[in-house]
Amino acid sequence: MTPVNLKSLAEQLNMSIATVSRALRDSHEVSEATKARVRALATALNYEPNAYASSLRRNLSKTIGVVIPKVANHFFALAINGIEEAARQSGYHVLIYLTHDDYAREVSIVQHLKGGRIDGLLMSVASGTEDFAHIKSLQETNLPIVFFDRVCAEVPTAKVTTNDYESGYRATEHLIQAGCQHIAHLLISNNLSIGQFRQQGYLDALQAHGRAHAPDLVLPGVMDNEQNVVLIRELLQRRPDIDGIFASVERLAISTYHVCRELGRRIPDDIKIIGFSNLEAASLLAPPLSTITQPAYDIGREAAKILLRAVEKKKPVLPSQSLVLESTLFERDSTARR
């Protein structure tokens, strides 16, 4: 639906754009009767002032926003460092907004950002986000948006990600080559494209190596870590033949360690584990965790560079500017042959 703007209001009211603008700003140059007419139509049509456009006329705020699901996460901590470095070099400040992986909070933050407080936005969507109307609405204000890691495919803009499909394939193949026969996949979210790509890599690796796919070996994780422990425990008790686990995110790999210790399952003798993780202490776990490590700092930095170029040149961010950076597989003792 075409957004309501000053021009469309002026046409319906048979007034000049300048008069409508003054009326909405409560200018003394406009009569109260005219103000009332303008406000009534604006309310009826859900008009929202494009504060971003106004800020361009006034000058840039030299501030970019970053919306992330959580900060207590090694990937996002590193990505923020990359964003901050790129912003600092360009003379910009960074405002960070946390959704806590909650869709309603994400919608509220996006609505808040329509107030023109920033010059551009870097965003990684919440795992529970299924409807992206709020993001599309924000883009319609002409605010430059770049997604990183957790992206929204429905919004035409640049996205900076890692090679999730290939990494999911490699992680699963690594477990197969380590001798695993029954490999479970712990899924981050059915809604996120990163989860879908990693799962598809897992499935295709199984098929390529002649392994049958058992639907009950794919376990969707939840936000609550204690509940994840319960779900993983139930999975391993229901399927004691599982001898390999590919965790799509760090917290699910750590929860698996807790469950294995509780159930007396030895890693890697009884079960081997690999997971996406940027945890610096992965090599210090007992045993050290094999990981798919994303170039988090580079992802944040490159996403910020794309956004800042668009802001400075006052040009739209294009899907063709998207980047895919490669992750690295680190083999450690959690997947070692015995």
N, C-alpha and C positions, 0 to 999 in steps of 0.2 A: 504494500500500500504506500502511495506517495506521501511523504511526511508533510504536515501542514507547516507552512513558513509564512513570513511576512508578506510575500508577494501574493500568495493565495488568499490570505486574509484580506488584503487590500482590494483584490479583485471582487471578492464577494461583498465587501462593504461599499464598493465604488468610491474608495478613498485612495489617496496616494500612500505609497509605502512609508514615506517620512511621517505622515500623520499617524498611521497605525503604530509605528515605532514609538513616537512621542507619547501616544495614548497609553501604551503598555508600560512606558517608563514614568507614567504619572506626571508628565510635563505640564507646567502652568500655561503653556502655549495652546493647549487643547481643552475644549469645554468639557464639563463634567458629563454632559449628555453623550458626547462623542466617546469619551472614555468608557462609559457604561456599555455602549453598543459594541465597542471593540472587545472589551473584557468578556462580555456575554458570549460572543461568537468564539473567542479564543478558548473559553472554558468548554463550550459545546463540542468543539473540534479537538479537544485535548492538545492544544498547542503548547509546545515547550520552547522557550527562547533558546536559540543557538548561541549559548554563551561562548562556545569555542570560537565561532566566527567573530564575535565581538572582541575576543582576546587577541585575535590576529590583527585586528584594526588598531588595537591599543599597543601592541608589541607582544612578543612571546613571553611566557612566564618563566622560560628556561627550566621547566620542571617536567619530568616524565613520570608516569605512574607504572607500577608493577603489581599485578594481581596474581597471587600464588595460593595454592591450597594450604600450604603449611611452611613454617620456617624451621621447625625441628626435624629437618630432613637434610641429609648431606648433599644430595643432588641440588636442592634449591639454595642451600647456603653457598655452594660453589657458583651456581648460576648468578646469584645476586652479586657476588664478587666481580664476575665478568661484566655484568650490567653496570655496576658502580664505576668500574675502571673506564669503560667506554664513555659513560656520561661525564665523568670528571674531565677526561681529555677534551670533551666538547663544551665544557663549561655549563653542564646541566646538573640539576639536583634530582634526586630520586625519592619518590613517595611509594612506600610499600603497603599494600593492602592484603590482609589475610582472609581467605574465605573459610578456613578450617574445613575444607572439602565439603562445604554445605551449599547446596544450590540456592536456597532462599537468601543466604548471606551474600552470595555472589551477585544475585539480582539487585540487592540493596546497594552494594558497592558500585555496580555499573550505573545505577540510577543516580547515585551521588556524583559520579564522575561526569554526568551531563552538565554539571554546573560550571564547566570550563576551567577547572583548577589545574589542568595539565595540558601539555602540548601534544602528547602522544601516549600510547598505552602499550605495554608488554603484558601478555596474559597467558597463564596456564590454567585451564579450566578445572573446575571441581569434578570429582569422579561421579557425582550423582547428577550432573547436568545432562538432561536429555533434550530440553527445549532451549534453543539458542536465540529466541526472539529478542531478548534483552540486549544481546551483543549486536545483533543486526541493527537494532534501533540506535545503538550508540554509534555504530559505523555510519549510519545515515546522517549524523551530525557533521560528517567529514573529519572526525577525529582519526588520525592515523593509528592503526592497530597492527601489531605483529604478535603472532602466537609463537610460543616455544614449548617444546616437550609435549604437553597435553594440549592438543590443538582442536579447533573447530573446523571441520572440513566444509561446513555449509557457508562459512563466511569467506568471501573472495579476498584474500590478503596474503601476505608472506607468512611462511611458517618455517621455523628452524627446529629440526628434530634430529634424532639419531636413526640409524638403520635398524629399526625395531624388528622387522620381519627377518632379516638376515641374522640378527643377533639371537632371536628366538630359535631359529633353525640351528645355528652353531651350538647354542647351549644344549639343545636336545641331542644333537649329534655327538657332542662331547660325552654326554652320559651314556649313550649307546656304545661308543667306542671304549668307554670305561667298563663295559660289561653289564650294564643295567638292562633288565628284561621288561620290567613294569614301571614305567615312568609317569609320575603324576605332575600336573601343572597347576600351580597356584596362581590364579588370575587376579589382576588388580581390579578390573571393573569391566563389565560387559559394555558400558557406555563409551569408554575412552578408546580412541583409535589406536593408541599405543598398546593397550591390552589386546585389542583385536589382532593387530599385526604380530605381536609376540606369540599369541595363541596359534595363529595360522602358521607361523614358522615352526612351532612345536608339532602341529599336526602333519605338516608336509614332511618334516624330518622323519617322523614315525613311518609315514607311508613310503618314503624313499628307501628306508632300510627294512621294509617288509614287516613292520610292526603294526598289529591291529590297534585301532583307536578304541578305547573304552570310555564312553562318556562320563562314567562315574569317577574317572581319574582326573577330571578337570574340576577344580574347586574354586569358586569365586570367593575372594577375600572380602572382609568388611573393614570399616574404619576402626572398630574397637579391637585392640590387640589381644585383650583377654578372650574375646569371642573368637578371634582367629585361632588361638591356642585350642579352644574347645573344638572348633571345626576340624582342625588338622589332626587332633587326637582321635576324633571320631573316624576320620578318613583312614588313618593308619591302623586303627583297631578293626575297621570293616574290611580293609584290604591289607592284611599283613604281608602279602606278597610284594608290595611296593618296595622297590630297591633303588629308586632314583626320584629326585624331586627337582623340578625347575620352577623356581620362585620368580614371578614377574617383577617383584619389588623387594626391597631390602627388608622391610618389616616382616614380610611373610617368611623370608629365609630365617630371620632371627627367631620367630615364633616356632618354626620347625625345629630349631636347635633345642628350644625349651622342651618341646614335646618328646623328642628323641631321648633326651636325658631322663625325662620322667618315665618313659616306657622301657628304658633300658636298651634302646636301639643304638647300636654303635655306628658312629660316622667315621670313616666311610665303609667299614666292614659289612654292616648290615644294610646301610642305606647311604647313597651318595647325594650331595646337595650342591646345586649351583643357583645363583640368583643375580638379578640386576642389582648392583650396589655401588655406591661411591664412598662407602664407609672406609675411612683411612685405617681403622683398626681391624679390617677384615682379616689381615694376615696374622693378627694376634688372637683370634678366636681359637677355641679348642674343639676340633682342629681348625686350622686356617680355612676360611671360606673361599671357594672358587667363585669368581665373579665375572659378570659382564659389566664393565665399567664405562659409563657414558662420559664424553668430553663436556662435562657440565659447565665449566668455566667458559669454554669456547662457545657453547650454545648460547649462554647468556650474553656474552660479549658480541657475537655476530648478530644476534637478534636486536640488540641495542644499536649497533651500527646501522642496520637497515632502517630502523625507526628514525634515528637521528638524521640520517641523510634526507628522509622524506620530510621531516619537520623543517630542516634548514632550507631546503629547496622549495618547500611548499608544494610538493607533488604527492600524488596518492601512492600508497604502498601497493605493489602489484604481486599477484601470486607467482609470477615468473621470477621474483627475487628470493623465493624459498631456497633453503639449504638443507641438505641431509649430511650430517657429520657421522663418522664411523665410531662405533664403540669398540672396546678391546676386551678379549677374553683372557683372564688371568687364571691359570690352572694352579690350584693349591691342594692341600691334603684332603679337603672334604669330598673330592672326587677321585682320589688316588686309588689305583688297583692294589689289591692285597693278594 
